[in-house]
Amino acid sequence: MKSGLPKVLHCINLRPMIDYVVDAAKRLDPKKIIVVVARKRLEVRDALPKDVKVSIQEKQLGTADAVKAALKNIPSGVRDVVVLYGDTPLITEETVRALYDFHVGRDASCTVLTTILPNPRGYGRILRSDAGQLIGIIEDKDANFQQRAINEINTGLYCFKKDDLFTALEHIKPLNNAGELYLTDAFSWLFNRNKKIEAYITDNYHEVLGVNSQTELMEAAGIIRKRALTKYVENGVSVDDFSTVFIDESVVIGAGTRIFPFTYIEEGVIIGANCSVGPFVHLRHGAVLKDKVRVGNFAEIKNSTLGQGTTMGHVGYLGDTYVGKDVNIGAGTVVANFDGKKKNKTVIKDKAFIGCDSVLVAPVVVGRRAVVGAGSVVTRGHDVADGAIVVGVPARPINKMKKK
């Protein structure tokens, strides 16, 4: 990766790539998820969710050694173990579940996940009999000309019967001077003892490709972003341009909402039905848009709620703000929510009108049907009463201003 950061902590759409693998595993509702972390990479442990068990691999001696490090943390009542890799963020719940169900349905000792690659160079090839039965795996460097023409490859993802896996790991030996142990050797040990070995093939080879460079990280990010956007479109959301819109997978969006180009929506955002968002909008964590809200043109919203029918049309910032129904937020409006020590709350009640280029200094309340004149600064603690009109710097009720 040409980076000091551990590979699996490199982010895809604001999340470490290992999060995507853990999420796919969680959706299967397993008895336990164990992540094996090298002793030299303990920052990976600190980045994982608290409900994930971490096993430490003292020395990096291969994939089988990594699995051995996890054995003591596997519950005694577990029948099967699925082995995934932290650098395959494109793997989905559907593929992992299909592998597991196939393994259990065939009552296999070991099931390997395979796929068809257009260019299989560098990967171990799957060898099958004329009847289609798995009869072995040959590494690329050991394959002959005919075997290298095989496009079905070993992805390295497995499902094992736990007891058979334990036994195999006890018997395999290192094949090099470095003392490294590889999981393919556990597979081979079981195969050579006539254990039932199966191969489950997945049609989507993109899911099992590892990320090993910044370029591949960028490509994986594009695939994940497209998956998320496709999910929203299939549920009635209109996305104008897949190439310039980013929406985190956790975001909730109602049907009939339109997302314009160059819009960035982070995790923890909720958008109602029939809204309009963008272009050039940034919705940060905690932003909630009720139905029929319109936000567009260089607006940023963080930890704020906009009530039904409210409009924030042009250039502005709302932070830690509650906005009621049918409010107009004029162009250039800014809520100054930070006083240098803490974030403060602002409330704008139903049908209020905030004029262009206004500043609301939190904490402050703007009342129902109140009007803040263009260019006004409503200072900290100087609430605007229901129906009042305030103008100026600092803003004052218009009916109390002296006539010149």
C-alpha positions in Angstrom: 0.0 0.0 0.0 3.1 2.3 0.3 1.8 3.5 3.6 2.6 3.1 7.3 -1.1 2.3 8.0 -2.0 -1.4 8.3 -3.6 -2.5 5.0 -7.0 -3.4 6.5 -7.3 0.0 8.1 -7.2 1.8 4.8 -10.6 3.4 4.3 -13.2 2.8 1.7 -15.9 5.5 1.8 -14.8 6.6 5.3 -14.7 3.1 6.8 -11.8 0.8 7.3 -11.9 -2.0 4.7 -12.0 -4.7 7.4 -15.4 -3.2 8.6 -17.0 -4.5 5.4 -15.8 -8.1 6.1 -16.9 -8.0 9.7 -20.3 -6.7 8.7 -20.8 -9.5 6.1 -19.9 -12.0 8.9 -22.2 -10.4 11.4 -25.2 -10.7 9.1 -25.0 -14.4 9.4 -25.6 -14.2 13.1 -22.6 -16.4 14.1 -21.9 -17.5 17.6 -18.7 -15.6 17.5 -16.5 -13.5 15.2 -12.8 -13.7 15.8 -10.3 -11.4 14.1 -6.7 -12.5 14.1 -4.3 -9.5 14.5 -0.5 -9.6 14.2 1.4 -8.5 17.4 3.0 -5.8 15.3 -0.3 -4.4 14.2 -2.3 -3.9 17.4 -3.8 -0.7 16.1 -6.1 -3.0 14.1 -7.4 -4.4 17.3 -8.2 -1.0 18.6 -10.2 -0.1 15.5 -12.5 -3.1 15.7 -16.0 -3.2 17.2 -16.2 -4.1 20.9 -18.3 -7.2 20.2 -15.6 -8.8 18.0 -13.2 -11.1 19.7 -9.5 -10.5 18.9 -6.8 -13.2 18.8 -3.2 -12.1 18.7 -0.8 -13.9 16.2 2.6 -13.6 18.0 4.6 -14.1 14.8 3.4 -13.8 11.2 3.9 -17.4 10.2 1.3 -17.9 7.5 -2.5 -18.2 7.2 -2.7 -21.6 9.0 -0.7 -20.1 11.9 -3.2 -17.2 12.0 -6.1 -19.6 12.2 -4.3 -21.6 15.0 -4.1 -18.3 16.9 -7.9 -18.2 16.9 -8.6 -21.8 18.0 -8.7 -21.1 21.8 -11.4 -18.5 21.3 -13.7 -20.7 19.2 -16.7 -21.8 21.4 -16.9 -25.5 22.2 -20.4 -25.9 20.8 -19.4 -24.7 17.3 -19.7 -27.2 14.5 -18.4 -25.2 11.5 -15.8 -22.4 11.0 -15.8 -19.9 8.1 -12.5 -18.3 7.3 -12.5 -14.9 5.7 -9.8 -12.3 4.9 -9.7 -8.7 6.1 -8.5 -7.4 2.8 -11.5 -8.7 0.8 -14.0 -5.8 1.5 -16.2 -6.7 -1.4 -17.4 -10.0 0.0 -21.1 -10.0 0.7 -23.4 -11.7 3.2 -25.1 -13.5 0.3 -21.9 -15.2 -0.8 -20.7 -16.1 2.7 -24.1 -17.5 3.5 -24.3 -19.5 0.2 -20.8 -21.0 1.0 -21.9 -22.0 4.5 -25.3 -23.4 3.4 -23.6 -25.4 0.6 -21.0 -26.8 3.1 -23.7 -27.8 5.6 -26.0 -29.2 3.0 -23.2 -31.5 1.6 -22.0 -32.4 5.1 -18.5 -31.6 3.9 -15.3 -31.7 6.0 -14.1 -28.6 4.1 -15.6 -26.5 1.4 -13.5 -24.0 -0.6 -15.0 -21.0 -2.3 -14.0 -20.8 -5.9 -14.7 -18.4 -8.8 -14.0 -17.9 -12.5 -11.4 -15.3 -13.4 -10.9 -13.8 -16.9 -7.2 -13.8 -16.1 -6.3 -16.4 -13.4 -2.6 -15.8 -13.5 -1.0 -16.0 -10.0 -3.9 -18.0 -8.5 -4.2 -21.6 -7.5 -6.3 -23.5 -10.0 -9.2 -25.9 -9.1 -8.8 -29.4 -10.5 -12.0 -31.3 -11.2 -12.7 -34.8 -12.4 -14.7 -35.4 -15.6 -17.8 -35.7 -13.4 -17.1 -32.3 -11.9 -15.8 -33.5 -8.6 -13.1 -31.5 -6.9 -9.9 -33.5 -7.0 -7.3 -31.0 -6.0 -5.8 -27.5 -6.1 -2.6 -26.7 -8.0 -0.6 -23.5 -7.4 0.1 -21.4 -10.4 3.9 -21.9 -10.2 3.4 -25.7 -10.1 0.8 -25.9 -12.9 1.5 -27.3 -16.3 0.4 -25.6 -19.6 -3.1 -27.3 -19.6 -3.7 -26.6 -15.9 -2.8 -22.9 -16.3 -5.6 -22.7 -18.9 -8.1 -23.4 -16.2 -10.1 -20.3 -15.1 -11.6 -21.6 -11.9 -9.4 -20.4 -9.0 -9.1 -20.9 -5.3 -10.2 -17.8 -3.5 -8.7 -18.8 -0.2 -12.0 -18.6 1.6 -13.1 -21.8 3.3 -15.7 -23.4 5.5 -14.4 -26.2 7.8 -15.9 -28.6 10.2 -14.3 -27.3 13.4 -13.0 -30.7 14.6 -11.5 -31.6 11.3 -9.8 -28.2 11.1 -8.3 -28.6 14.6 -6.9 -32.0 13.6 -5.5 -30.8 10.3 -3.8 -27.8 11.9 -2.0 -30.1 14.4 -0.6 -32.3 11.6 0.6 -29.9 8.9 4.3 -29.0 8.7 6.1 -25.9 7.5 7.2 -26.1 3.9 10.0 -23.4 4.0 12.8 -22.3 6.2 10.8 -19.4 7.6 8.5 -22.0 9.3 5.4 -20.7 7.7 2.1 -22.7 7.7 -0.5 -22.2 5.0 -4.2 -23.0 5.2 -4.1 -24.7 1.8 -2.0 -27.4 3.6 -4.9 -28.0 6.0 -7.1 -28.5 3.0 -4.6 -30.8 1.4 -4.2 -32.8 4.6 -7.9 -33.5 4.8 -8.2 -34.2 1.1 -5.4 -36.8 1.3 -7.2 -38.6 4.2 -10.4 -39.0 2.1 -12.3 -36.4 4.0 -15.3 -35.1 2.1 -14.1 -32.0 0.2 -16.4 -29.7 -1.8 -16.0 -26.6 -3.9 -18.7 -23.9 -4.1 -18.4 -21.5 -7.0 -19.5 -17.9 -6.9 -20.4 -16.1 -10.1 -19.2 -12.7 -8.9 -15.5 -12.8 -8.9 -15.2 -9.1 -7.8 -16.3 -10.1 -4.3 -13.3 -12.2 -3.6 -10.5 -10.1 -5.0 -8.1 -8.8 -2.4 -7.0 -5.2 -2.1 -3.3 -4.9 -2.3 -2.6 -1.4 -3.6 -4.0 2.1 -3.5 -5.3 1.7 -7.0 -7.2 -1.5 -6.0 -8.5 0.4 -2.9 -9.9 3.1 -5.2 -11.5 0.5 -7.5 -13.1 -1.3 -4.5 -14.5 2.0 -3.3 -16.1 2.6 -6.6 -17.8 -0.9 -6.5 -19.1 -0.4 -3.0 -20.4 3.1 -3.8 -22.2 1.8 -6.8 -23.8 -1.0 -4.7 -25.1 1.5 -2.2 -26.5 3.8 -4.9 -28.1 0.9 -6.7 -29.9 -0.1 -3.5 -31.4 3.4 -3.1 -32.5 3.6 -6.7 -34.2 0.2 -6.5 -36.1 1.6 -3.5 -37.5 4.6 -5.4 -34.7 7.2 -4.9 -33.6 9.2 -7.9 -29.8 9.6 -8.2 -28.8 11.9 -11.1 -25.1 10.9 -11.4 -23.5 7.8 -9.9 -20.0 9.1 -10.6 -20.3 12.3 -8.4 -22.7 11.2 -5.6 -21.5 9.5 -2.4 -24.1 8.0 0.0 -23.0 5.9 3.0 -24.7 2.5 3.1 -26.3 3.2 6.5 -28.2 6.3 5.3 -32.0 6.0 5.2 -33.8 7.7 2.3 -37.5 7.8 1.5 -39.0 7.1 -1.9 -39.4 10.0 -4.3 -36.4 11.8 -3.1 -34.0 13.2 -5.7 -30.2 13.4 -5.1 -28.5 15.8 -7.5 -24.8 15.6 -8.6 -21.9 16.4 -6.3 -23.7 15.4 -3.1 -21.9 13.8 -0.2 -24.0 12.1 2.5 -22.2 10.5 5.5 -23.4 7.7 7.9 -26.0 8.5 10.4 -28.2 10.6 8.1 -32.0 10.2 7.6 -33.8 11.7 4.6 -37.6 11.5 4.2 -39.7 11.1 1.2 -40.0 13.5 -1.8 -37.0 15.6 -0.8 -34.6 17.4 -3.0 -30.9 17.3 -2.1 -28.1 18.9 -4.0 -26.2 19.8 -6.1 -23.1 20.4 -4.0 -24.5 19.4 -0.6 -22.7 17.9 2.4 -25.0 16.1 4.9 -23.0 15.0 8.0 -23.7 12.7 10.9 -27.0 13.4 12.6 -28.7 15.3 9.8 -32.4 14.5 9.5 -34.5 15.8 6.7 -38.3 15.3 7.1 -40.5 14.8 4.1 -40.5 17.4 1.3 -37.4 19.2 2.4 -35.3 21.0 -0.2 -31.6 21.5 0.4 -29.2 22.6 -2.4 -26.3 24.5 -3.7 -23.3 24.5 -1.4 -25.2 23.8 1.9 -23.8 21.8 4.8 -25.9 20.3 7.6 -24.6 18.5 10.7 -26.5 17.1 13.7 -29.6 19.0 12.7 -33.3 18.3 11.9 -35.2 20.1 9.2 -39.0 19.8 9.5 -41.4 18.9 6.7 -41.5 21.3 3.8 -38.5 23.4 4.9 -36.3 24.9 2.3 -32.5 25.7 2.5 -31.8 26.6 -1.0 -28.4 28.2 -1.3 -25.0 28.4 0.5 -25.2 27.9 4.2 -24.4 25.9 7.4 -26.6 24.5 10.0 -25.1 22.7 13.0 -26.8 21.4 16.1 -30.1 23.0 15.0 -33.7 22.0 15.2 -35.8 23.6 12.4 -39.5 23.3 12.3 -42.0 22.9 9.4 -42.2 25.1 6.4 -39.2 27.3 7.3 -37.3 29.3 4.8 -33.6 29.4 5.3 -32.2 32.2 3.1 -29.0 32.1 1.1 -25.8 32.5 3.1 -27.4 31.7 6.5 -24.9 30.4 9.1 -25.6 29.0 12.5 -22.6 29.7 14.7 -22.9 26.7 17.0 -19.4 26.6 18.5 -18.4 29.1 21.2 -14.8 28.0 21.5 -15.6 25.4 24.2 -18.7 23.6 23.3 -21.4 23.2 20.7 -24.7 25.0 21.4 -28.3 24.4 20.2 -30.4 26.6 18.0 -34.2 26.3 17.5 -36.1 27.7 14.5 -39.8 27.2 14.9 -42.5 26.5 12.3 -43.0 28.9 9.4 -40.1 31.2 10.4 -38.3 33.2 7.7 -34.6 33.6 7.9 -33.4 36.3 5.4 -30.3 36.0 3.3 -26.8 36.3 4.8 -28.0 36.0 8.4 -26.0 34.6 11.3 -27.7 32.9 14.3 -25.3 32.7 17.3 -26.2 29.7 19.4 -27.8 29.2 21.8 -30.8 31.0 20.4 -34.5 30.4 19.6 -36.3 32.0 16.6 -40.0 31.9 17.2 -43.0 30.7 15.1 -43.6 32.9 12.0 -40.8 35.2 13.1 -38.7 37.0 10.5 -35.0 37.6 10.6 -34.1 40.3 8.1 -31.4 39.9 5.5 -27.8 40.4 6.9 -28.9 40.3 10.5 -26.9 38.8 13.4 -29.1 37.3 16.1 -26.7 37.2 19.1 -26.3 34.5 21.7 -29.3 34.2 24.1 -31.3 37.0 22.3 -34.3 34.9 21.3 -36.7 36.1 18.7 -40.4 36.0 19.8 -43.2 34.4 17.9 -44.2 36.6 15.0 -41.5 39.2 15.6 -39.4 40.9 12.9 -35.7 41.5 13.8 -33.1 43.3 11.7 -29.6 44.7 12.1 -26.3 43.9 13.8 -27.1 42.9 16.5 -30.6 42.1 15.5 -33.4 44.1 17.2 -37.2 44.0 16.8 -38.1 46.4 14.0 -40.9 48.1 15.9 -38.4 49.2 18.7 -35.9 50.8 16.4 -35.7 54.6 16.5 -36.8 56.5 13.4 -34.3 58.8 11.8 
